[in-house]
């Protein structure tokens, strides 16, 4: 059995930013595959570094089996799911990418996501449909990393006959994708202990909304220190924490805010959540701004407020907009240069990831493994890859 590379060897491995971050925060392994715990996932999206540890914990089959008893059903889901589970569960790399994409999606995109998984159009998603995601991710991994495919295995080996899904798991050296199947926390939560459950759009919507709320609560509580609000300065720090600003540029934004906010009112969680949901609609806001600013001019607070309401369906509070302008209005004329604002907020939205190239490019290598009795599967997957790229990114996530 091959050993996956030690973390200290990663500098010599060509990995994406997400792959490196997953490996960095993944604190457990099972059957030589790396996994995050629910707590690891939360920390990976709100912390710069993982908790100190001597080495990864190796899980036994008995421990993984017990996770079935800890994981609540989808009907009992809440915005404390990951915090309650802590280290009593596992999240695979492909699920990590899916969960990251959930955090950046506007509510209007929830239906698109559900329909993407609902391949037979019956308004229900079962485990097999959900695992199509695993197959596409793994296929893209094969092409990207040049890992061995089914034809590379010794035909005289005693490997047991594999299912279609098992064939598409990848045995990579880093331990991100491996040739085994295990009921993960996400699968248990969505489809139950036996994996026979189905989810409706209402279930799916609540899961995505709860996950977004949970991460935002975690960020807010870090600064609120038990209070019902954070300061305007804390709000600015949260917005700028994932950006690529130099230290002196970062300080300019904070000093500008301190000079302009004379009467601190604080930012409530509802205002903070509304603004973060607005950021999930940043692409629509960009389109609205382009229509406003054909002459490439800056925008006023009223124009900003109207465009935000058009994109989200609700109004941002006046104090929230005042605070945003206090942070980003460079010369204090009451106008905002929207291009710089959007560029900085894209870093915030995608938590600092800048990755060039598409992950879900159509992978012709997978065609060889399709069942010949279903020739339309190639065409369906080609279309699905395009939809995945649009859903996961919508022109921002991978740039």
C-alpha positions as CSV (number, residue, x, y, z in Angstrom):
1,X,0.0,0.0,0.0
2,X,1.3,3.4,-0.9
3,X,1.8,6.0,1.7
4,X,0.5,9.5,0.9
5,X,3.0,12.3,1.0
6,X,3.9,13.9,4.3
7,X,2.8,17.6,4.6
8,X,6.5,18.7,4.6
9,X,6.8,17.3,1.0
10,X,3.9,19.4,-0.4
11,X,6.2,22.2,-1.6
12,X,7.5,19.9,-4.3
13,X,4.0,18.8,-5.4
14,X,1.9,20.7,-8.0
15,X,-1.3,21.3,-6.1
16,X,-4.0,23.9,-6.3
17,X,-4.7,26.4,-3.5
18,X,-7.7,24.4,-2.4
19,X,-5.9,21.1,-2.5
20,X,-3.2,22.5,-0.3
21,X,-5.6,24.1,2.1
22,X,-7.6,20.8,2.5
23,X,-4.4,18.8,3.2
24,X,-3.3,21.5,5.7
25,X,-6.5,21.4,7.7
26,X,-7.5,17.7,7.3
27,X,-6.8,16.2,10.8
28,X,-7.9,12.6,10.2
29,X,-7.3,9.8,7.8
30,X,-9.1,6.5,7.1
31,X,-7.8,3.7,4.9
32,X,-5.0,6.0,3.8
33,X,-7.4,8.8,2.6
34,X,-7.4,12.2,4.1
35,X,-10.6,13.7,5.6
36,X,-11.6,16.8,7.4
37,X,-13.8,16.7,10.4
38,X,-16.7,19.0,10.5
39,X,-14.7,21.2,12.9
40,X,-11.7,21.2,10.4
41,X,-14.0,22.5,7.7
42,X,-15.3,25.4,9.8
43,X,-11.8,26.3,10.8
44,X,-10.6,26.1,7.2
45,X,-13.0,28.8,6.1
46,X,-12.6,31.2,9.0
47,X,-9.0,30.7,10.3
48,X,-5.6,31.3,8.7
49,X,-4.0,28.2,10.3
50,X,-5.3,24.9,11.6
51,X,-5.1,24.0,15.3
52,X,-1.7,22.7,16.4
53,X,-1.4,18.9,16.2
54,X,1.4,16.4,16.3
55,X,0.0,14.2,13.5
56,X,-3.2,13.2,11.9
57,X,-5.5,10.8,13.8
58,X,-6.0,7.5,12.0
59,X,-9.6,6.4,12.3
60,X,-10.7,2.8,12.8
61,X,-13.6,1.2,11.0
62,X,-15.4,1.1,14.3
63,X,-15.1,4.9,14.8
64,X,-16.3,5.6,11.3
65,X,-19.3,3.3,11.9
66,X,-20.2,5.2,15.1
67,X,-20.5,8.4,13.2
68,X,-23.8,7.1,11.8
69,X,-25.2,7.5,15.3
70,X,-23.9,11.1,15.8
71,X,-25.1,12.5,12.5
72,X,-28.7,13.9,12.5
73,X,-31.1,13.4,9.7
74,X,-31.7,16.2,7.2
75,X,-35.1,16.9,8.8
76,X,-33.3,17.7,12.1
77,X,-30.7,19.9,10.4
78,X,-29.8,23.3,11.9
79,X,-27.3,26.2,11.7
80,X,-25.2,24.4,14.4
81,X,-24.8,21.1,12.5
82,X,-21.0,21.3,12.0
83,X,-20.4,22.9,15.4
84,X,-22.4,20.3,17.2
85,X,-20.6,17.4,15.4
86,X,-17.1,18.8,15.9
87,X,-14.8,15.9,15.3
88,X,-17.5,13.2,15.1
89,X,-17.6,13.0,11.3
90,X,-15.6,13.1,8.1
91,X,-15.7,15.3,5.0
92,X,-14.0,14.3,1.8
93,X,-12.1,16.6,-0.5
94,X,-14.8,16.6,-3.2
95,X,-17.4,17.4,-0.5
96,X,-15.1,20.2,0.7
97,X,-15.2,21.8,-2.7
98,X,-19.0,21.4,-2.8
99,X,-19.4,23.0,0.6
100,X,-17.1,25.9,-0.4
101,X,-19.3,26.5,-3.4
102,X,-22.4,26.6,-1.2
103,X,-20.9,29.4,0.9
104,X,-20.7,31.7,-2.2
105,X,-24.0,31.0,-3.8
106,X,-27.0,33.4,-3.8
107,X,-30.3,32.0,-2.8
108,X,-31.4,32.3,-6.4
109,X,-28.7,29.7,-7.2
110,X,-30.0,27.1,-4.8
111,X,-32.6,26.0,-7.2
112,X,-30.0,25.7,-10.0
113,X,-27.9,23.6,-7.7
114,X,-30.7,21.3,-6.8
115,X,-31.8,20.8,-10.5
116,X,-28.2,20.1,-11.4
117,X,-28.2,17.0,-9.0
118,X,-31.8,16.0,-9.9
119,X,-30.8,14.2,-13.1
120,X,-34.1,12.4,-13.6
121,X,-36.2,15.5,-13.0
122,X,-38.5,14.0,-10.3
123,X,-37.9,16.8,-7.8
124,X,-36.0,14.5,-5.5
125,X,-32.3,13.7,-5.2
126,X,-31.1,10.3,-4.1
127,X,-27.6,9.3,-3.1
128,X,-26.7,7.9,-6.5
129,X,-27.6,11.3,-8.1
130,X,-25.6,13.2,-5.5
131,X,-22.5,11.0,-6.1
132,X,-22.5,12.1,-9.8
133,X,-20.6,15.0,-8.3
134,X,-17.9,12.6,-7.0
135,X,-17.6,11.0,-10.4
136,X,-17.1,14.3,-12.2
137,X,-14.6,15.6,-9.7
138,X,-12.6,12.4,-9.8
139,X,-12.7,12.3,-13.6
140,X,-11.3,15.8,-13.7
141,X,-8.6,14.8,-11.2
142,X,-7.5,11.9,-13.4
143,X,-7.0,14.2,-16.4
144,X,-5.4,17.0,-14.4
145,X,-2.9,14.9,-12.4
146,X,-2.4,12.0,-14.9
147,X,-3.2,9.4,-12.3
148,X,-3.7,5.8,-13.2
149,X,-7.1,4.8,-14.6
150,X,-8.9,1.5,-14.7
151,X,-6.9,0.3,-17.7
152,X,-3.7,0.8,-15.8
153,X,-4.6,-1.9,-13.2
154,X,-3.3,-5.4,-13.7
155,X,-6.1,-7.4,-15.3
156,X,-4.9,-10.5,-13.6
157,X,-5.2,-9.0,-10.1
158,X,-7.7,-10.3,-7.6
159,X,-9.5,-7.1,-7.2
160,X,-13.2,-7.5,-6.6
161,X,-15.6,-6.4,-9.3
162,X,-16.3,-2.7,-8.9
163,X,-19.4,-0.7,-9.4
164,X,-19.5,2.2,-11.9
165,X,-19.0,4.7,-9.1
166,X,-16.2,2.8,-7.5
167,X,-14.3,2.7,-10.8
168,X,-14.2,6.5,-10.8
169,X,-12.5,6.9,-7.5
170,X,-8.8,7.8,-7.9
171,X,-5.8,6.4,-6.1
172,X,-3.6,9.4,-5.8
173,X,-0.5,9.8,-3.7
174,X,-1.7,12.9,-1.8
175,X,-4.6,11.0,-0.3
176,X,-7.3,13.3,-1.6
177,X,-9.0,10.8,-3.9
178,X,-8.9,7.0,-3.2
179,X,-10.4,3.8,-4.4
180,X,-12.8,3.2,-1.6
181,X,-16.3,4.3,-0.6
182,X,-17.3,5.3,2.9
183,X,-20.5,7.0,4.3
184,X,-19.3,10.5,5.0
185,X,-21.0,13.0,7.3
186,X,-22.6,14.8,4.3
187,X,-24.0,11.5,2.9
188,X,-25.3,10.4,6.3
189,X,-27.0,13.8,6.9
190,X,-28.6,14.0,3.5
191,X,-29.5,10.3,2.8
192,X,-29.6,8.6,6.2
193,X,-27.7,5.7,7.8
194,X,-28.7,3.2,5.0
195,X,-28.2,5.7,2.2
196,X,-31.7,5.1,0.9
197,X,-33.2,8.5,1.7
198,X,-34.0,11.2,-0.7
199,X,-34.0,15.0,-0.3
200,X,-36.5,17.5,-1.7
201,X,-35.7,21.1,-2.7
202,X,-36.9,22.3,0.7
203,X,-34.4,20.0,2.4
204,X,-31.7,21.1,0.1
205,X,-32.5,24.8,0.5
206,X,-32.5,24.6,4.3
207,X,-29.2,22.7,4.3
208,X,-27.5,25.4,2.1
209,X,-29.0,28.2,4.1
210,X,-28.0,26.7,7.4
211,X,-24.4,26.2,6.3
212,X,-24.1,29.8,5.2
213,X,-25.7,31.0,8.4
214,X,-23.4,28.8,10.5
215,X,-20.2,30.1,9.0
216,X,-21.4,33.7,9.2
217,X,-22.3,33.2,12.9
218,X,-18.9,31.8,13.5
219,X,-17.2,34.8,12.0
220,X,-19.5,37.3,13.7
221,X,-19.1,35.7,17.1
222,X,-15.3,35.8,16.8
223,X,-15.5,39.6,16.9
224,X,-18.7,40.2,18.9
225,X,-17.4,38.6,22.1
226,X,-20.9,37.6,23.2
227,X,-22.5,40.9,22.3
228,X,-25.3,41.3,19.8
229,X,-23.3,43.6,17.6
230,X,-19.7,44.1,16.3
231,X,-18.0,47.5,15.9
232,X,-17.7,49.2,12.5
233,X,-14.0,48.5,12.7
234,X,-14.6,44.8,13.3
235,X,-16.9,44.8,10.3
236,X,-14.1,46.3,8.2
237,X,-11.6,43.7,9.4
238,X,-13.9,40.8,8.5
239,X,-14.4,42.2,5.0
240,X,-10.7,42.8,4.4
241,X,-9.4,39.7,6.1
242,X,-9.2,37.5,3.0
243,X,-8.0,40.2,0.6
244,X,-4.7,40.5,-1.1
245,X,-4.1,44.0,0.1
246,X,-0.6,45.0,1.2
247,X,-0.3,45.8,4.9
248,X,-0.1,49.6,4.3
249,X,-3.1,49.5,2.0
250,X,-5.0,47.5,4.6
251,X,-4.2,50.1,7.2
252,X,-5.4,52.9,5.0
253,X,-8.9,51.4,4.8
254,X,-9.1,51.0,8.6
255,X,-7.7,54.5,9.4
256,X,-10.1,56.0,6.9
257,X,-13.0,54.4,8.7
258,X,-11.8,55.5,12.1
259,X,-11.5,59.1,10.9
260,X,-15.1,59.1,9.5
261,X,-17.1,57.2,12.0
262,X,-17.5,59.5,15.0
263,X,-20.6,57.9,16.5
264,X,-20.3,54.1,16.8
265,X,-23.6,52.4,16.4
266,X,-22.3,48.9,15.8
267,X,-23.3,46.3,13.1
268,X,-25.9,43.7,14.1
269,X,-25.7,40.1,13.0
270,X,-28.7,40.7,10.7
271,X,-27.0,43.6,9.0
272,X,-23.8,41.5,8.7
273,X,-25.7,38.6,7.2
274,X,-27.6,40.8,4.8
275,X,-24.3,42.3,3.5
276,X,-22.7,38.8,3.1
277,X,-25.8,37.6,1.2
278,X,-25.5,40.7,-0.9
279,X,-21.9,39.7,-1.7
280,X,-23.2,36.3,-2.9
281,X,-25.1,38.3,-5.5
282,X,-21.9,40.3,-6.5
283,X,-22.1,39.2,-10.2
284,X,-25.6,40.5,-10.5
285,X,-24.5,43.7,-8.8
286,X,-21.7,44.1,-11.2
287,X,-24.1,43.9,-14.1
288,X,-26.3,46.5,-12.5
289,X,-23.4,48.8,-11.9
290,X,-22.3,48.5,-15.5
291,X,-25.7,49.7,-16.6
292,X,-25.5,52.6,-14.1
293,X,-22.0,53.6,-15.0
294,X,-21.7,53.4,-18.8
295,X,-19.5,56.5,-18.5
296,X,-17.3,54.7,-15.9
297,X,-18.3,57.1,-13.2
298,X,-18.5,56.5,-9.4
299,X,-21.9,55.7,-7.7
300,X,-23.8,57.4,-4.9
301,X,-25.2,55.8,-1.8
302,X,-28.7,55.9,-3.2
303,X,-27.6,54.2,-6.4
304,X,-25.7,51.6,-4.4
305,X,-28.7,50.9,-2.2
306,X,-31.1,50.6,-5.2
307,X,-28.8,48.2,-7.1
308,X,-28.3,46.1,-4.0
309,X,-32.1,45.8,-3.5
310,X,-32.6,44.9,-7.1
311,X,-30.1,42.1,-6.8
312,X,-31.1,40.7,-3.4
313,X,-34.8,41.6,-3.0
314,X,-34.2,43.4,0.3
315,X,-32.8,46.7,1.5
316,X,-29.5,47.1,3.2
317,X,-29.7,49.4,6.3
318,X,-28.7,53.0,5.9
319,X,-26.0,52.7,8.6
320,X,-24.6,49.6,6.9
321,X,-24.3,51.5,3.6
322,X,-22.8,54.5,5.4
323,X,-20.2,52.2,6.9
324,X,-19.3,50.6,3.5
325,X,-18.8,54.0,2.0
326,X,-16.7,55.1,5.0
327,X,-14.4,52.2,4.3
328,X,-14.3,52.3,0.5
329,X,-14.9,55.9,-0.6
330,X,-11.3,56.9,-1.3
331,X,-11.6,60.7,-1.4
332,X,-14.6,61.3,0.8
333,X,-16.9,62.8,-1.9
334,X,-19.8,60.4,-1.1
335,X,-19.2,58.4,-4.2
336,X,-17.8,54.9,-4.6
337,X,-15.6,53.6,-7.4
338,X,-17.4,50.3,-7.9
339,X,-14.7,48.5,-9.8
340,X,-12.2,48.6,-6.9
341,X,-15.0,47.8,-4.4
342,X,-16.0,44.7,-6.4
343,X,-12.4,43.5,-6.9
344,X,-11.8,43.6,-3.2
345,X,-15.1,42.0,-2.3
346,X,-14.5,39.1,-4.7
347,X,-11.5,38.3,-2.6
348,X,-13.7,38.4,0.5
349,X,-16.5,36.4,-1.1
350,X,-14.1,33.6,-2.2
351,X,-12.0,33.8,0.9
352,X,-8.8,34.6,-0.8
353,X,-8.7,31.8,-3.3
354,X,-7.4,32.9,-6.7
355,X,-7.2,29.9,-9.0
356,X,-6.8,30.2,-12.8
357,X,-8.4,27.6,-15.1
358,X,-11.6,25.6,-14.8
359,X,-11.9,22.5,-12.8
360,X,-15.0,21.1,-14.6
361,X,-13.7,21.1,-18.1
362,X,-15.2,18.3,-20.1
363,X,-13.1,15.2,-19.6
364,X,-13.1,13.0,-22.8
365,X,-11.1,10.3,-20.9
366,X,-14.2,9.4,-19.0
367,X,-16.0,8.4,-22.2
368,X,-14.1,5.1,-22.2
369,X,-15.8,4.0,-18.9
370,X,-19.4,4.8,-19.9
371,X,-21.8,2.0,-20.4
372,X,-22.2,1.4,-24.2
373,X,-25.9,0.9,-23.7
374,X,-26.3,4.5,-22.6
375,X,-24.5,6.6,-25.3
376,X,-26.4,9.7,-24.2
377,X,-24.5,9.8,-20.9
378,X,-21.5,11.4,-22.7
379,X,-23.7,14.2,-24.0
380,X,-25.4,14.6,-20.7
381,X,-22.1,14.8,-18.8
382,X,-20.7,17.4,-21.3
383,X,-23.7,19.6,-20.6
384,X,-23.5,19.1,-16.9
385,X,-19.9,20.1,-16.8
386,X,-20.8,23.4,-18.4
387,X,-23.6,23.9,-15.9
388,X,-21.2,23.0,-13.0
389,X,-18.7,25.6,-14.1
390,X,-21.4,28.2,-14.3
391,X,-22.8,27.3,-10.9
392,X,-19.5,26.9,-9.1
393,X,-18.1,30.1,-10.5
394,X,-20.3,32.4,-12.5
395,X,-17.1,34.2,-13.7
396,X,-15.5,34.8,-10.4
397,X,-14.5,31.8,-8.3
398,X,-11.6,30.5,-10.3
399,X,-10.2,33.9,-11.3
